[in-house]
Amino acid sequence: MKHPKSFDTTISTSRRMSRVHLKGGTAEVLLAKSLWKKGIRYRKNYKELPGSPDIAITSKKIAIFVDGEFWHGKDWEQRKKRLSKNREYWIQKIEENMRRDKRDDELLRKDGWIVLHFWEKDVLKNIDYCEQVVLYFLTNEIK
């Protein structure tokens, strides 16, 4: 007996999602190693904070996230128009991610954390700029 189309879609989506690595992506590792070489010590994927920042500089209360453009909704209004396969699922998924990111940022800021977000491709294309942004917040007491 053949399964209904929705069942097939759910299985293929599940398989695809199982291959997505949430931690330790190339851009995240590149930024972390770059900061480490500068003598900046941090915790990776710090679960004690909302959103488990990719890099948490606890001594200065700086939370750094390296966000994938698709998963976190870069240029979302334009990108959303181009979705064709499983459109409703992806719109719901990405918008849920965006709401969660906003909620986590607000919780971190209320607790006195500086929250920095970098797009994955920006880190890969211009690591020096991203590093300079972090160094700026490390050396300037901005709250």
C-alpha positions in Angstrom: 0.0 0.0 0.0 1.3 3.4 -1.0 1.5 6.1 1.7 -0.3 9.4 1.2 1.8 12.2 -0.2 1.9 14.1 3.1 3.5 11.1 4.7 6.2 10.9 2.0 6.9 14.6 2.4 7.2 14.3 6.2 9.7 11.5 5.8 11.8 13.3 3.2 11.8 16.5 5.3 12.8 14.5 8.3 15.7 13.0 6.5 16.8 16.3 5.2 16.6 18.0 8.6 18.6 15.1 10.2 21.6 16.2 8.1 21.5 19.8 9.3 24.3 20.4 11.8 23.2 23.0 14.3 26.6 23.4 16.0 30.1 23.7 14.8 29.5 25.0 11.3 32.4 26.3 9.3 31.7 30.0 9.9 31.2 29.4 13.6 34.4 27.5 14.0 36.3 30.1 11.9 35.2 33.0 14.1 35.8 31.1 17.3 39.3 30.1 16.3 40.0 33.6 15.2 39.0 35.0 18.6 40.9 32.3 20.4 44.1 33.3 18.6 43.6 36.9 19.8 43.5 35.6 23.4 39.8 35.9 23.8 38.4 33.1 25.9 34.8 32.0 25.6 32.3 29.1 26.0 30.9 27.5 22.9 27.2 26.7 22.6 26.6 27.9 26.1 23.4 26.1 27.2 23.0 28.1 30.4 21.9 31.1 28.3 18.8 31.7 26.2 19.4 30.5 22.7 22.7 28.7 23.6 25.0 31.4 21.9 27.5 29.9 19.5 30.2 31.9 21.4 29.6 33.4 24.9 32.3 35.6 26.3 31.1 35.3 29.9 33.7 37.7 31.4 32.2 40.6 29.4 28.7 39.2 28.9 28.8 39.1 25.1 26.7 36.5 23.3 27.6 35.9 19.7 25.4 34.0 17.2 26.5 32.9 13.7 23.2 32.6 11.8 22.6 30.7 8.6 20.8 33.0 6.1 18.1 30.6 5.3 17.4 29.2 8.8 17.2 32.7 10.4 15.4 34.6 7.7 17.9 36.9 6.0 16.0 39.0 3.4 13.0 37.0 4.5 10.3 38.9 2.6 12.0 38.4 -0.7 13.2 34.8 0.0 9.7 33.8 1.2 8.2 34.7 -2.2 10.6 32.3 -3.9 9.7 29.2 -1.8 7.9 26.6 -3.9 8.3 23.2 -2.3 6.6 22.6 1.1 6.0 26.4 1.3 3.7 26.4 4.3 6.1 24.3 6.3 9.2 26.4 5.6 7.4 29.7 6.2 6.2 28.5 9.6 9.6 27.0 10.5 11.7 30.1 9.6 9.3 32.6 11.1 9.2 30.5 14.3 13.1 30.6 14.3 13.0 34.4 13.8 10.5 34.8 16.8 12.7 32.6 19.0 15.8 34.5 18.1 14.1 37.8 19.0 12.8 36.4 22.3 16.2 35.0 23.2 17.9 38.3 22.3 15.5 40.2 24.6 16.1 37.8 27.5 19.8 38.1 27.1 19.7 41.9 26.9 17.4 42.1 30.0 20.2 40.1 31.8 22.8 42.6 30.8 24.3 40.8 27.8 25.5 42.4 24.6 24.0 40.3 21.7 25.9 40.1 18.4 24.6 38.3 15.3 26.6 37.6 12.2 25.4 36.1 9.0 27.2 32.9 8.2 28.3 34.1 4.7 29.5 37.5 6.2 31.8 35.6 8.6 33.1 33.4 5.7 33.7 36.4 3.4 35.0 38.9 5.9 36.2 37.3 9.1 38.4 40.4 9.9 35.4 42.7 10.1 33.5 40.3 12.4 36.5 40.0 14.6 36.8 43.8 14.8 33.2 44.1 15.8 33.7 41.7 18.7 36.9 43.4 19.7 35.1 46.8 19.7 32.5 45.5 22.2 35.2 43.9 24.3 37.2 47.1 24.6 34.3 49.6 25.0 32.0 49.3 27.9 28.7 49.7 26.1 25.5 48.6 27.8 
